[in-house]
Amino acid sequence: MPEIPMAFKILIAGGFGVGKTTLVTSISEVEPLRTEELITAESVGVDDLSGVESKDTTTVALDFGRITIDQRLILYLFGTPGQDRFWFVWDELSVGALGAVVLVDTRRLESSFPSVDYFEKRGIPFVVGANCFDGARRYEPQDIRAALDLDADVPVLLCDVRHRESTKEVLIALVEEVVRRMNQG
């Protein structure tokens, strides 16, 4: 009898413009579902585009992708919208989630605090992926951990989510963190 694979729901979260859609797109083995819309003049004064002024689209509901780790493990990836006005979607998306990747942009670290708080308050295991943007200053993981006031056991990784291998390392770290937390509990 063939072994039935286990499927796990993973959230990809973070502030506006940190690379959530790019992460899902870089790793998904299926054509990702994206709910991106053009940023319009209506968002002026509503959305904070500081540091991402050249961005012309935004996720308004979710991104979805899938990656088969091996015959026994499939990850379903749900990218959350990053703008404050779409955060109500997070509560629905987080139902049944095994864990989360919190993507951060060290140039705009303050936009990461709501995501970290969200998962800490709900006890959902997460890792932090510091997306290394071209031209941005690089920080050591322990410095990012200190700036975000994270517990010592929360994994922090440097990554470039444009690259499949880098994204894969972040997802593996999350699966390892979930297993570690399950073994503790």
N, C-alpha and C positions, 0 to 999 in steps of 0.2 A: 504494500500500500504506500503510495507516495506521501511524503511528509508535507503537511499543510503549513505554508509560511505564516509567520506572525507579522502583522502589520501594525506599525506605530505611527501615531500622529505627532508631528514635530512642528512647533511654531518658529517662524523666523521673524523676529521683532526688532524694533529700534526706532530711532527718530527719523524724521523726514530726510530722504536723500542719502541714507547711510549705505545702501546697496542691497536691500532685501530682495528686490526683483532680480537683480543681477545674480545674487547667490542662487536663487531658485532656478533661474535660467541656465546657469553654468553647470549644474549638476543633474538636472532632471533628465531621465531617460525617455520621457514622453514629452511631446510638445506642451510646454507649460501654459496653463491658463493664466492670463494676466488681465486685470481690470484697470488698466491705465487709461487715464483721460488727460487731455490737454489742460494745462494750467491756464486759467482765463483771468481776465481783469477782475472778476468777481472775488478772487482770492486775495486781492490787494487789501491789506488791513486786517485780513482774517488769518492768513497763513504766514508764518515766519519763514521767509526765503533767505535769511541771512546765511551766507556761506555757500548757498546753492542757487545763486541768482540765475545761472545759465540752465538750470533744470526746467524742462518745458512740459513734463508729464508727471502725474502722480497716481499712485494706486488708490482707488476709491473703495475697494471692498477686500480683495485678497489676491494673492498669487497662489497657484497650486502646481506642484510638481511631484514626481515620484522617483525614488531611487531604490533599486534592489541591491542590498548589501551582499547577501548570499542567498542560497536556496531557502534559508530559514527566516530571513529578516528583510522586510520591505519598510521603507520610511516614506510616509506621505508628508510632504512639506507644505505648510500653509504660511505664506508671507502675509504679515499684517500691514494695514495702512499705517503710515507714519505721522500723518497730520493729526493734530489734536481733535479736530472736528469729526474724525472717523474712528476715534478710539472706542466708541460704543460697540463696534464690531468685534473688538478683542474678546469680550466676555463670551460671545457665541463661538468664536474660533477656538478659544482655550478649552472648551468642554471636551474632555477625553484626551487632552494632550499629555503625552508622556514627558515632554521636556521642551526646552526652548533654546534657541541661539539668540542672544542679544547682540546685534551688530552695533558697533560704535564708530564714530568718526572723531578722532582725537582733536581735530580742529574745532569741533562743536560738541565737546563732551557733555555740556549741560543738557543737551537734548536726550541723553541716555538715561538720566535719573528716573524719569517716569517708567521706562521699560524695566529697569532693575527693580524698582519698587513694586511694580505689578507682580512679578514672579516671586519675589521674596514674600510678599503678603499672602500669596496663595499657596506657598510651599511647593511650587512647581520647579523641579530641577532645571538649571540653566548653566550655560557657559557664555562667556563674553568673547566675541570675536572683534578685535580691533582691525577694521578694514583699512589697510595701508594705501591711502590715495597717493597718486603721483604728486610729488612736490611737497607733501606734508611731512612734518617732522616726525621721526620715529621715536617712540617711547618704549621702554622695557615693560613687560607684562606686570611686574611688581609695582611700577609707578602708576600704571593704569588702574590696577587693583586699589592702590591707596587713594587715587583721585576719585574713584567711584565708591570708596568706603565699603568694599566687598569683604566678606568673610574670607579667611585664608584658604579655605578649601574650594572656593569657586574658581574653576579653571578660566584663565585668561590667555588667549592665543592671538598672535599677530597673524593676519591673513590678507589675501588679495582675492576677493570673491569672483573676480573675473576669470580666475583659473580653477578648473575642475579639481585638481589635486589639492589645492589650498582649501577649497570648500569641503572636500572629502575629509581632510584632517580635522576641521571644525566639527563636522557631523560625527566622526568617530569619537572625538573627545566628549561630545554630548552623550553618546550612547554609553561610553565608559563611566561618565558621571552619574547617569541614571542607574546603571548597574551597581555602582559603589553605594549610592543612596539606598537602593533596594536592599542591599546586603547589610546595611547599618540598621535598617528599620525592622 
